[in-house]
Amino acid sequence: MAYNQEDSKRLSDKYKKEGHFDKLKREILSNPWNNTEENSESFEQALRKRVASTVKEMVNEDEELIFKNRGLTSALIESQLVKDNYLKLGSKMEGDNGDGEKKFDLDVYVRSKLQDPKLLEMIKGQLQETLNSYEEEANGST
Amino acid sequence: MSNYYRRAHASSGSYRQPQEQPQYSRSGHYQYSNGHSHQQYSSQYNQRRRYNHNDGTRRRYNDDRPHSSNNASTRQYYATNNSQSGPYVNKKSDISSRRGMSQSRYSNSNVHNTLASSSGSLPTESALLLQQRPPSVLRYNTDNLKSKFHYFDPIKGEFFNKDKMLSWKATDKEFSETGYYVVKELQDGQFKFKIKHRHPEIKASDPRNENGIMTSGKVATHRKCRNSLILLPRISYDRYSLGPPPSCEIVVYPAQDSTTTNIQDISIKNYFKKYGEISHFEAFNDPNSALPLHVYLIKYASSDGKINDAAKAAFSAVRKHESSGCFIMGFKFEVILNKHSILNNIISKFVEINVKKLQKLQENLKKAKEKEAENEKAKELQGKDITLPKEPKVDTLSHSSGSEKRIPYDLLGVVNNRPVLHVSKIFVAKHRFCVEDFKYKLRGYRCAKFIDHPTGIYIIFNDIAHAQTCSNAESGNLTIMSRSRRIPILIKFHLILPRFQNRTRFNKSSSSSNSTNVPIKYESKEEFIEATAKQILKDLEKTLHVDIKKRLIGPTVFDALDHANFPELLAKRELKEKEKRQQIASKIAEDELKRKEEAKRDFDLFGLYGGYAKSNKRNLKRHNSLALDHTSLKRKKLSNGIKPMAHLLNEETDSKETTPLNDEGITRVSKEHDEEDENMTSSSSEEEEEEAPDKKFKSESEPTTPESDHLHGIKPLVPDQNGSSDVLDASSMYKPTATEIPEPVYPPEEYDLKYSQTLSSMDLQNAIKDEEDMLILKQLLSTYTPTVTPETSAALEYKIWQSRRKVLEEEKASDWQIELNGTLFDSELQPGSSFKAEGFRKIADKLKINYLPHRRRVHQPLNTVNIHNERNEYTPELCQREESSNKEPSDSVPQEVSSSRDNRASNRRFQQDIEAQKAAIGTESELLSLNQLNKRKKPVMFARSAIHNWGLYALDSIAAKEMIIEYVGERIRQPVAEMREKRYLKNGIGSSYLFRVDENTVIDATKKGGIARFINHCCDPNCTAKIIKVGGRRRIVIYALRDIAASEELTYDYKFEREKDDEERLPCLCGAPNCKGFLN
């Protein structure tokens, strides 16, 4: 049986609908962000912390920021943080707490997570299951 | 049986006599022969035959009847006789032999004779019978008659004088034996009849042969040879016609199967409209494709009474196009009468044609697709790469056809490297094709765009495959009807393929869709799942980043910016603000000191006594014009640069801003001074001078924030206690006054006057005017220890600010309301809840003054009239005018009257002039007949009225007894007026503009009429309507009753008849002091 692109699209939709996709996403976000340390916090927490500290730093530089329109300011800051593959988040801030060696490379982390061969295998397995059940269903109905 | 006889008698009555003679009568002859045979063989025949024979005999008796004189009685007799004679005759035939019988065959008389002779031998019954029958006698057997040459003896059956008769041939030899004939012959130029001898021995010959006209058996003729039947002349159909009505429908259908026509139905209809009125027009569509067949059914209608019209129209339409067809917009149509099932046949014929066409087309398409599929297969076999097969083909094609054709530069952007089919401009122009033709023809293909370009028509496709399919199937196959030559033309497309593999960014989306459109096929399940998984990973990455941005970073940044996260920064800021406030306070204090010093210098003793009268006056004035004053006072206080503390708290300003504000405040004060001066028109200049310093002092005190609510009525106590402690130290304000009753230093505020009203925080703030007030307040509040938490303090500030704003806004609104309507907005009009929830309710007319400007000041003229050249404000001018007119009416009125009199006189002269000219011309001209009344019309104008809807206003002042305007309208009779009134009421035209002139005439200005109809009724009118005769006609003219000022509303008494029914009565809204309350 040959498959074409439409089938693949249908299959991926099916896969997403079964909730595997969201589960994967959540997993990646909640994984401990630094495997080397034992009691390291999850990626999500680390990211939040990082962002909070960056913002604080920016406010310290220009204190008028907090007295301006909050929504507008936060949007502007957000766009700055996201710019150039999270360059601003990645750049360390020794001035604050000195642990500059702990480089926060969000992009690298996400990529490494995604390129994990284990992940690919897992997805494949799940897809296989989905496909089987789907085909069974189709056979049953015909 | 008797029946039979009777009938025989009746029918054969006239032949009776001839029947006597067998040689004349067939029946007789028959009988004779029959009888004869019987006579010969009677013995051999059986009984029945004899009966038959006897029947015959009896019949003969019958035949004798006419000889009896009484027909009716004879019949009777025969009837009875027959019943008896049957058996009798039978017997007789048995007994008597054939002798008598045979005799009877020969003659009647003989029978009689024999019967008579044998009567003795016969039984008595028969004798009786014969006796009863009279013998036949020749009645006219006289000599006189016998001598007549042609006397005929009926008994003998021959002419009596037969022997004397001679043949003419024998006696007269002078005549030809063969006879003669008459011929018409031409003799001496005249036709004459001639008798000629007949020659029976000569054979007749065809006279045509003699003249040589007939040659070889065929007639040579000059008449046209007819190969079809000649139609009878059309017999017109009328109401006396029998048979089915002639067809009045025609069918129009295309002569050739040219489906390309884009003729609109309406043009066909219009074309055939010229033959007669069309009652039905129907265009038929192909039931399969719903496309027009261009077959039309047109039915003509006949106008009433002329039932032949329709058939005639249809006939003439068909007749006209019978021979040469009809051309409509360049296409040939056939026209025939719709008879029987012609229409259905035609439609089915065209539908069949279309079906065949479609089949052909589908086959072509199929072939093209198959071909392509084969090509693809071949390519696929060659190379394994999935994306590859398309490209080589594209290249070869582009080299073959696309090399010489290029997309024009200006189209590059639009085409955007997509495949294009091109038809050259020369070709298109020659046949006058348009883009729509192609659009229609290629509607089955997925064309992206059709472009009409100076170089030709370009058809853009999004996909190469589509373009190729289309080109293969249609190029050289597609036909479009040429507009110039009216024949289908084959069309060839040139396929121009994209040159570059990458498209520009304009078409990113379509290019991506293009790439995905190349069907990727996965051979194995693993490959398929692998690819899907990769796709999912890609999706995952995308969503992850979106999530990080939107869900994580965004909210975190927002939270991080919270004030609470930066306490130290907040503290810093608060400090700064405190400093600022202190600066301001100190500055104010400095200013204050300066002013006090100045005041001390200005102090004078004599001011003590003047103060009493002054202040009294001022108070009085305050009471009078409270509305004006209290607002200005407040504004002053606010703008003096001394702001309430609450406001300062809310303001996040720096020191820069405060100074300019102060300056501004000062200038504003001076401005307000001017305004106030204007407002207080009645006050003298002296007072103003005195007041100026007062105001300054008022602002000297330091403003403070109020901390609690119950401060009321303290202030009046203050001045006396403190006032005279140190005369020199105290400012002029606190100086003692020589009055009987102690007077407060500050004028009473609004809340002092209205004790019932609740105090707003603003009032409270304003109440504290100097340090002394503040001291008292502090004393009062010393017992009260406020329990202030940080949360409540923040809320308090806000509450104060809110209530303050509310008060200010309300004040502003009421100011505007007063300015606009002269009164305050009535509380009754303010909605308790929402207006919608309240539903409909009636608002009293009194309350309407609150929001309808034309309602206010009911009895004063109002400035709803807008005269564009009058720039000045209306009110003061009017007041002056009114004053002047009131003061010197005796002056102005005669003057006006005289002028108007002059005017009228000159008008009359003008009129006479025109009359004279009319007489000179001699003819009655409409141009010259002018409305005399119009000349004397006063300038008036209609506008919204305080009385009712619209009113008429004087633009200029009008003197009493002057004519103002004529009431113009349609002149109708009384019954018409009644009818119209009902109709107007029915149509919802509530206002009545009917004006009765006399018993029979009413003037109706409802639909057509002058503006005089807008004049309202008033019980105290300033005008009156008079009926005057102009040129023999009664007309209504409005005259001024009294002097009328400019812009005053004109009114007159409608003088309606009193209505007895209370429900019918119309309320009067004039508002005059002597108003009767009702119009009727």
Interface residues (C-beta under 8 A of the other chain):
Chain A: M1 A2 Y3 N4 Q5 D7 S8 K9 L11 S12 Y15 K16 F21 L24 K25 I28 L29 E44 L47 R48 V51 A52 V55 K56 V59 E63 L65 I66 F67 R70 G71 T73 S74 A75 I77 E78 L81 V82 L106 V110 R111 L114 L119 L120 I123 K124 L127 Q128 L131
Chain B: T516 P519 I520 K521 Y522 E523 K525 F528 I529 E530 A531 T532 A533 Q535 I536 L537 D539 L540 E541 T543 L544 H545 D547 I548 K549 L552 I553 G554 T556 V557 F558 D559 A560 L561 D562 H563 N565 F566 L569 K572 R573 E652
